[in-house]
Structures are given as C-alpha cells and as structure tokens.
Amino acid sequence: MKLGFLYAGQGSQTVGMGKDFYEAFPAFREVLDGAAPGFDVKEVSFNGPAEVLNETKYTQPCMVAFAVGVTKVLAENGIRPELAAGLSLGEYSALYSAGVFTEQQVIDLVAFRGNAMQSAVQGRDCKMIAVLGLEREKIYEGCRKVSEQFPELVAEPANFNCPGQITVSGDAKAIDAAAEVMKELGAKRVLPVKVSGPFHTSLMKPAGDKLKERFADESFGEMQFPVIFNAIGGPKQEETIPELLERQVQTSVFFEDTIRYMAEQGVELFVEVGPGKTLSKFVQKTVDVPCITVEKVEDLEKLKEALGA
C-alpha cells in the first residue's frame, strides 16, 4: 500500500501531547529527552500551560519533537512513507522524515524559525480569518480590493487548505475590511483564526531573511523520497530546499494542491502525524483517499491493523 505522510502544523498543539508515546517507546523518549532548543520540551509539551505552549517560539520545537519521535516509532514498526508533506511548520518534519535534516538539526532549525517569526511582527496588530465557501479567484479579488482601500496595509491569502476553506492574514484593520469584502463576494462564513502572527504573508519577510542567513550555514541531506512543498503545491523542480523554505514562511501555503498531487501519484492511504485531525479533515474534503491520524499510541495500533488488512 502506497503511504503518504502528512505532518501537522502550528495550531494543532495540545497540552499533554506525546505523553503516552513517551511512556511506551524508548525511541520517542530519546527524542524528547535529547531535544535542547533552550527550554524543556517535555515539560512544556506535557504540562504547558496552554498559553506557554501556544507561543510560537515554544510551539514549533514541541510540535517537531513530537513528529520526529512518532516518525521514529513508525519506522521501528516498518511503517514508512513513499511521499510526505507538512502544513507550514510540518514541512520541516516531512523533510526530517525524508532524511534532509537530522533529529537535533530540525529541532534547532524550527526553534530559530519560531523566534524569527515571533519577532518579525512584534508589536504589530495582526489578524487571520478563515473564509468558507469562496473560490480562489474571489479571494484574490477581495484582497486586491482591500489593498486598494488600504495600500499601506497587508491582507493576503495565507493558506489554501481544502476546497472552500482559505485563510487570509495581515494587518488587523485590513483583515477586518477583508472579512466584509469576502462576505459581499459570496463567502458563506468568515471566522477568526487564533494565531500569534500573520504567517505566510509578506509581513514575514524579516523571518524569511533570517532563515536565508541561517540556511547558508546548514547542510541539507538528499531526499530519500519526494517531499511535496507548501510554496508550490508540488515537488521541487529547479528550486533548492533552502529557497523553498525561505519562500514558504512569507507566501501562501497550497495544501489543497499538495493533497491532490499526492493522490494523483497513487497514495492509497494518508497518515497524519500530529495531535488533532485537522489534516485528515482537509483530505476528506479534497480527495477520496482514507486518512488515519497517529496522535496516540492506540492510533498506531489502528494503523498497523489497517496495513495488515
């Protein structure tokens, strides 16, 4: 059976994540005990509190440590993907799974990324909204209208998650205006999204610049299988991995395109690695391919049963 791994992004974190894996699997314990991004990953992941875990600089290393640990446990059970992708932050976990980053390297990188993203818009009033039931062309049209109204502010498409669910992010005043414009253009609903920054917009360029500098000193391994990249919704062509990661933090995420591409390549089962079932829901709304989420130890057993069947 052809497996495609999908790694959850920021926003899926929950206090207590990974505790049962830590108690059950030495490979998972080694990852969390060895992670050293400048704080105690195990303590923040297991005990929070939520307001600490939800800070970008803490969320990103904790989520990736979880993903690395689960990936190692899956590999120990003979479960490996033939393609992988991740939503935003999850792309780093996908690259780890493909052999591009080492275990400690990927945790250090996302710790750096989290700090860079948090400081990029420090003190700037920003928001994100989810626009439901509106096609892409209308989203772009709405953002253009807001840009004409507020040329000094930013309102840009951030995440193309699945059919009918697209997020728009930027300056708070511009996003408030965008919410009204999207409704006028026919959106079924417009909902606020709780995030700590205008991720995947041009406001993140300072973070992209810092990542570019950091990547100049990093070594990137060869991919052992294809990773499907957020910034293009497909496999890399002429671009380098550092270029795509720099671009990813400050441009739209094409996750719907990613899911479709992986299904077209013959993926028969998606495996979501991470707390929550956000990506599983995106898959269900996009393609007719099953998805199993591995969040708890019991989920691993369900996955093994499904593969055995």
Disulfide bonds with the S-S distance in Angstrom:
none
